[in-house]
């Protein structure tokens, strides 16, 4: 195995030209995701590149470097709209995983159960991609994750950052996750909600995303529209609001169970966000 540890972004991008191997940062998913006897022959480790780590705020945009760890996100001073992302970060494995695992790695794995994706969708996140040949491009997160374990990342590209527009000052958020136990668990269903209310407690804006109930986490746009003008306690999630979801039957839960649970999770997330 050839292990590469570039110290700057340009060196990493040059290594990617004609590269055949795996890109890692925290490396927490390398062995769990590998098929028996099929470990990657070459690795590029991005963990020593300062340009793609840390959180900055410039021109009304929050830029979270791809190799920023979950522990760093939890500790960062961010607006209330980011609380759901922080709550999700605390659900990603153990503290050891949170200290090593990165936001870029989580979205590039493109798991339907990736805890960070619903909160990021609810924050209107974009993904910054760079390559030596084609430069920089930015995609909506919903356009980046295409299917289970499939993304729009080119062979010579790196995810360098997640970009989030500054949320409204009134925006608050919450994250709900159901697993077969309290900690160290893959989600059965999960919901993130970013809610804005008037001074009288009426919902005036809403962004709600669901994970683990379809090949790719998704926003519930009909629900978002229908709850405008209601108080959080008046929200009732109907099957019509969940019509775009397509959960599976597996050892963790049936599709019917997932649909029943996620409706209640949406209602709880809305109330918790509004009252946080």
C-alpha positions in Angstrom: 0.0 0.0 0.0 1.2 3.5 -0.9 0.3 6.1 1.7 0.4 9.8 0.7 0.2 12.7 3.2 0.1 16.0 1.2 0.6 19.1 3.3 -1.2 21.6 1.0 -4.2 21.5 -1.3 -2.3 21.9 -4.6 -0.2 18.9 -3.8 -3.3 16.8 -3.1 -5.0 17.9 -6.3 -1.9 17.0 -8.3 -1.8 13.5 -6.6 -5.4 13.0 -7.8 -4.5 13.2 -11.4 -4.6 9.6 -12.7 -5.0 8.4 -9.0 -6.3 4.9 -8.3 -7.0 4.5 -4.6 -9.0 6.0 -1.8 -9.1 9.5 -0.3 -9.3 9.6 3.5 -9.3 12.3 6.2 -10.3 10.8 9.6 -10.2 7.3 8.1 -12.9 6.1 10.4 -14.8 4.3 7.6 -11.9 2.7 5.7 -12.0 -0.7 7.3 -15.7 -1.0 8.0 -16.6 -0.2 4.4 -13.9 -2.4 2.8 -14.9 -5.7 1.3 -12.9 -8.7 2.5 -9.6 -8.9 0.7 -10.2 -5.7 -1.2 -8.4 -3.0 0.7 -7.4 0.1 -1.3 -3.9 -0.1 -2.8 -3.2 3.6 -2.4 -4.4 6.2 0.1 -4.3 10.0 0.0 -4.7 11.4 3.6 -6.0 14.9 3.6 -5.7 15.5 7.4 -2.6 17.7 7.1 -4.0 20.3 4.7 -4.8 23.5 6.6 -6.7 25.1 3.7 -9.6 22.6 4.0 -10.0 22.5 7.8 -11.8 24.8 10.2 -14.9 27.1 10.1 -14.9 30.6 8.7 -17.5 33.2 8.0 -17.0 35.5 5.0 -19.5 37.4 2.8 -22.6 36.0 4.6 -21.4 32.4 4.1 -20.2 29.9 6.7 -17.5 27.7 5.2 -16.8 24.4 7.0 -13.6 22.9 5.7 -14.0 19.3 4.5 -11.6 17.9 7.1 -13.3 19.7 10.0 -14.1 17.1 12.7 -17.4 16.6 14.5 -15.9 17.6 17.8 -14.7 20.8 16.3 -18.2 21.5 14.9 -19.8 20.8 18.3 -17.4 23.2 20.0 -17.8 26.0 17.4 -19.7 29.2 18.1 -22.5 29.0 15.5 -26.0 30.4 15.2 -29.0 28.6 16.7 -29.9 27.3 13.2 -26.8 25.0 13.5 -28.0 23.3 16.7 -29.4 20.4 14.7 -26.1 19.9 13.0 -24.4 19.9 16.4 -26.9 17.5 17.8 -26.3 15.2 14.8 -22.5 15.4 15.3 -23.0 14.1 18.9 -24.8 11.1 17.4 -21.9 10.1 15.1 -20.2 7.1 16.8 -18.2 7.5 19.9 -16.2 10.5 21.1 -13.2 8.9 19.4 -15.0 8.8 16.1 -16.2 12.4 16.6 -12.6 13.5 17.2 -11.4 11.9 14.0 -14.4 11.7 11.6 -15.0 14.6 9.3 -17.9 16.4 7.7 -16.5 15.8 4.2 -16.1 12.1 4.8 -19.6 11.8 6.1 -21.2 13.3 3.0 -18.8 11.5 0.5 -19.8 8.1 2.0 -23.3 8.9 0.8 -25.0 6.6 3.2 -28.8 7.0 3.5 -28.2 7.0 7.3 -25.5 9.7 7.3 -26.4 11.7 10.3 -25.1 15.1 9.0 -27.1 15.1 5.8 -30.6 16.1 7.0 -29.3 19.0 9.1 -27.2 20.2 6.2 -30.1 19.9 3.8 -32.2 22.0 6.2 -29.4 24.6 6.2 -29.4 24.8 2.3 -25.8 23.5 2.3 -23.6 23.5 -0.8 -20.6 21.4 -1.5 -17.4 22.9 -2.8 -15.4 20.7 -5.2 -11.9 21.3 -6.6 -9.7 19.6 -9.1 -6.3 20.5 -10.7 -7.7 20.4 -14.2 -11.2 21.9 -13.8 -10.8 24.3 -10.9 -13.7 24.9 -8.5 -17.4 24.1 -8.7 -20.2 24.3 -6.2 -23.2 22.0 -6.0 -26.2 21.9 -3.8 -25.9 19.0 -1.4 -29.1 17.6 -2.9 -27.3 17.5 -6.3 -24.1 16.1 -4.9 -25.5 13.0 -3.2 -27.1 11.0 -6.0 -27.9 7.6 -4.6 -26.8 5.1 -2.0 -22.9 5.4 -1.9 -23.0 7.4 -5.1 -22.0 11.1 -5.4 -21.3 13.6 -8.2 -17.6 13.7 -7.2 -15.3 13.5 -10.2 -12.3 11.1 -10.3 -9.9 14.0 -10.0 -11.9 16.1 -7.5 -11.8 16.7 -3.8 -14.6 18.0 -1.6 -12.9 21.0 0.0 -15.7 22.6 2.0 -19.4 22.7 2.9 -20.8 26.1 2.4 -23.9 27.4 4.2 -25.6 30.7 3.7 -26.1 32.7 6.9 -29.4 31.7 8.4 -32.0 34.2 9.6 -31.4 35.4 13.1 -34.8 34.0 14.1 -34.0 30.5 12.8 -33.8 27.7 15.3 -33.3 24.0 14.8 -33.6 20.5 16.2 -32.5 17.0 15.3 -34.4 13.7 16.0 -32.9 10.3 15.6 -34.2 6.8 16.3 -31.9 3.9 16.7 -32.1 0.4 18.2 -30.3 1.7 21.3 -29.3 5.1 22.7 -25.7 5.4 21.5 -23.3 4.1 18.8 -26.1 3.1 16.5 -27.1 3.5 12.8 -30.4 5.5 12.5 -33.7 3.8 11.8 -35.2 7.2 11.0 -34.0 10.8 11.5 -35.4 14.3 11.0 -33.9 17.8 11.1 -36.0 20.9 11.2 -35.0 24.6 10.9 -38.0 26.8 12.0 -38.7 30.5 12.1 -41.6 31.8 14.2 -43.1 35.3 14.6 -43.2 37.0 17.9 -46.7 35.5 18.5 -45.4 31.9 17.9 -46.6 31.4 14.3 -44.4 29.5 11.9 -43.3 31.8 9.1 -40.5 29.7 7.5 -39.6 26.0 7.7 -37.0 23.6 6.3 -37.5 19.9 7.2 -35.3 17.0 6.0 -35.6 13.3 6.6 -32.9 10.6 6.5 -32.9 6.8 6.5 -36.2 6.7 4.7 -35.1 6.8 1.1 -31.9 6.2 -0.9 -31.0 9.8 -0.3 -32.1 12.1 2.5 -34.6 14.7 1.3 -36.5 17.8 2.2 -40.2 17.6 2.7 -41.3 20.6 0.7 -45.0 20.0 0.9 -44.9 19.8 4.7 -42.7 22.9 4.8 -45.3 24.9 2.8 -48.4 23.5 4.6 -47.2 24.5 8.1 -46.7 28.1 7.4 -49.2 30.1 9.5 -49.6 27.4 12.1 -48.4 27.2 15.7 -45.9 24.4 16.1 -48.3 22.5 18.4 -50.9 22.6 15.6 -48.8 20.7 13.1 -50.0 17.3 12.0 -47.9 15.3 9.6 -50.1 13.3 7.1 -49.1 10.5 4.8 -49.4 13.0 1.9 -46.5 15.0 3.5 -44.4 11.8 3.4 -45.3 10.7 -0.1 -41.9 11.2 -1.5 -40.2 8.9 1.0 -39.5 5.3 0.1 -38.2 3.5 3.3 -37.1 -0.2 3.1 -37.8 -3.2 5.3 -34.7 -4.4 7.0 -33.5 -5.8 10.3 -33.8 -2.4 12.0 -37.4 -1.8 11.1 -40.2 -2.2 8.5 -41.1 0.5 6.0 -44.5 0.9 7.7 -42.8 1.4 11.1 -40.4 3.9 9.7 -43.3 6.0 8.1 -45.2 6.0 11.3 -42.2 7.0 13.4 -40.9 9.7 11.1 -44.2 11.5 11.1 -44.0 11.8 14.9 -40.3 12.8 14.7 -41.2 15.6 12.3 -43.8 17.0 14.7 -41.4 16.7 17.7 -38.5 18.3 15.7 -40.7 21.3 14.7 -41.9 21.9 18.3 -38.4 21.4 19.8 -36.9 23.8 17.2 -39.5 26.5 17.8 -39.2 26.3 21.5 -35.4 26.0 21.8 
